[in-house]
Structure formats: C-alpha cells, structure tokens
Amino acid sequence: MDEQRQITTAQEAADNALVLAFGRLQGAANRLEYILGRKIEEECGISHLMYEALLILGRAGDPGLSMRAISQEQVLSTGGATRLVDRMEAAGLVRRVTDPNDGRGRLVRLTPLGEETAVRASRLHVENIKRYFLEPLPPSHRERFAEDLRILSRSARDFLPLLP
C-alpha cells in the first residue's frame, strides 16, 4: 500500500489511515499523561516529570546519575535537567553528591524522602494505569499491546540524537 501516493489534498491528508492512527496514538498518550500526571500531582505533590526522574534515579541506585545522564534519559537539555533537579533538591527528594570516580563531578541520588515518594507515587500510578490504560482494552490484547509499545519506544529512542 503506497500511502503517500494517495495524498493529493488536505482532506486526503487528514483522512490518511497512517496519519489518523498516529494521531490517535499521540492523542491517547497526551490524554493519559494528563490524567495520570494529575493524579500523581494531586495525591503525591510532585509533577509527572519529577516522578519520571525519581524512577530513573531509582533504577540507577547508588552512587546516582550525572546531570547529563538524567537529561538524556528525560530527553531534556542539560539546563532543563538542572532546573528539574534543583526543584527536586529543594523538595528534599534528591541530593547532589561528589562522584567517587571523578572528584570534580557531581551525581544526583535519591534521598530517603525521594525513595518513599517514588514508592508511594508508583503504587498510585500502577492502580491508575490499570484503570485508565489497561481496563479499556480487551484482556486478550493487553500483553501484546504492551510489548508493541516497548518495541516502538526502543526503536524511536534509537533514532534520537544524543544530547550534548
């Protein structure tokens, strides 16, 4: 099927099956991020972006991660990652420590409050994922859909340029 050849008008572009499918994916992702992010903000007092950073740092464990690693994982500029970590540090969720392998470098790691917040937010998040993400899908599709999303995410990540 040659999808490009079929597009000769704006109407055909708007009605193109691939354009519509991607738009639905993007719309669902945006709506779910909004719904799930609001739940985390309301019940845990942190933004969805902070929650994602807590997860990244939780995966890293000790000794922590550099700002560059955080920015690359979050697809943020180093300045954006620095501002995020500044807010998280002010909230007591993370702390900056000296890199044991490079005395000039700094690493970011979770505080006990950050660890506790990550756990509390994740418990809430899992319940909301079940409610808003899984329950609308037929049970027989859920596992395959999750695997397909993993494949798409990995593929897209591989095409991203590394941030400076």
C-alpha positions in Angstrom: 0.0 0.0 0.0 1.5 3.3 -1.1 0.1 5.8 1.4 2.0 8.8 0.1 0.5 8.5 -3.5 -3.0 8.7 -2.1 -2.4 12.2 -0.6 -3.2 14.9 -3.1 -5.4 17.2 -1.0 -5.6 18.4 2.6 -8.7 16.3 3.1 -6.9 13.2 1.9 -4.0 14.0 4.3 -6.4 14.4 7.2 -8.1 11.1 6.3 -5.0 9.1 5.7 -5.1 5.9 7.7 -1.5 6.2 8.9 -1.9 9.9 9.9 -5.1 9.0 11.7 -3.5 6.0 13.5 -0.5 8.1 14.7 -2.8 10.9 15.7 -4.8 8.5 17.8 -1.7 7.2 19.5 -0.4 10.7 20.2 -3.8 11.8 21.4 -4.2 8.8 23.7 -0.7 9.3 25.1 -1.3 13.0 25.7 -4.6 12.4 27.4 -3.3 9.6 29.6 -0.2 11.6 30.6 -2.5 14.4 31.6 -4.9 12.2 33.6 -2.2 10.1 35.3 0.1 13.1 35.9 -2.8 15.0 37.6 -3.4 12.0 39.9 0.3 12.0 40.9 0.3 15.7 41.5 -2.9 15.7 43.5 -2.0 12.8 45.7 1.8 13.0 45.9 2.5 16.6 45.4 5.0 16.1 42.5 4.9 16.6 38.8 4.8 13.7 36.4 8.3 14.8 35.2 9.6 14.6 38.8 8.1 11.2 39.1 9.8 10.0 36.0 13.1 11.4 37.3 12.6 9.6 40.6 12.1 6.3 38.6 15.3 7.0 36.6 17.3 7.6 39.8 15.6 4.6 41.4 16.8 2.3 38.6 20.3 3.8 38.8 20.7 3.1 42.5 23.9 4.1 44.2 26.0 6.1 43.6 23.5 8.0 41.4 23.5 9.6 38.0 25.1 12.6 36.4 23.1 15.5 35.1 24.0 14.5 31.6 22.6 11.0 32.1 19.4 12.4 33.6 19.0 14.8 30.7 19.5 12.1 28.1 17.0 9.7 29.8 14.4 12.5 30.1 15.2 13.9 26.7 15.8 17.3 28.3 18.5 19.9 27.8 21.2 19.8 30.5 19.7 23.2 31.6 16.2 21.7 31.8 17.6 18.8 33.8 19.4 21.1 36.1 16.3 23.1 36.8 14.3 19.9 37.4 16.9 18.6 39.9 17.1 22.0 41.6 13.3 21.8 42.2 13.6 18.2 43.4 16.5 19.0 45.7 14.5 21.9 47.2 11.7 19.5 47.9 14.1 17.1 49.6 13.7 14.3 47.0 17.3 14.2 45.8 20.7 15.4 46.8 23.9 16.0 44.8 27.0 14.2 45.9 30.6 14.1 44.7 31.2 11.5 42.0 33.5 8.8 43.7 35.2 8.2 40.3 35.7 11.9 39.5 36.1 14.3 42.4 35.2 17.2 40.1 31.9 15.6 39.0 28.6 15.6 40.8 26.0 12.8 40.9 22.3 13.0 41.8 20.8 10.4 44.1 17.5 9.8 45.9 17.1 10.9 49.5 15.0 8.7 51.8 12.1 11.0 51.1 12.7 10.6 47.4 12.7 6.8 47.8 9.5 7.0 49.9 7.8 9.3 47.4 8.8 7.1 44.4 7.2 4.1 46.1 4.0 5.9 47.1 3.6 7.5 43.7 4.3 4.2 42.0 1.6 2.4 43.9 -0.9 5.0 42.9 0.4 5.1 39.4 0.0 1.3 38.9 -3.6 1.4 40.0 -4.3 4.3 37.7 -2.5 2.6 34.8 -4.8 -0.4 35.3 -7.9 1.8 35.4 -7.2 4.1 32.5 -4.7 2.2 30.3 -5.5 -1.5 30.6 -9.1 -1.8 31.6 -10.4 -0.2 28.3 -8.5 -2.8 26.3 -9.8 -6.4 25.7 -7.9 -8.6 28.2 -6.6 -10.7 25.3 -4.9 -7.7 23.7 -3.2 -6.2 26.8 0.1 -8.2 26.8 0.7 -7.8 23.1 -0.1 -4.1 23.2 2.4 -3.5 26.0 5.0 -5.4 24.0 4.3 -3.5 20.9 4.7 -0.2 22.8 8.0 -1.4 24.2 9.2 -2.1 20.6 8.1 1.3 19.3 9.7 3.1 22.3 13.0 1.4 21.8 13.0 1.9 18.1 12.2 5.6 18.5 14.9 6.0 21.2 17.5 4.5 18.9 16.7 7.2 16.3 17.2 10.1 18.8 20.4 12.0 18.6 22.5 12.0 21.8 22.2 15.3 23.6 25.4 17.2 24.2 
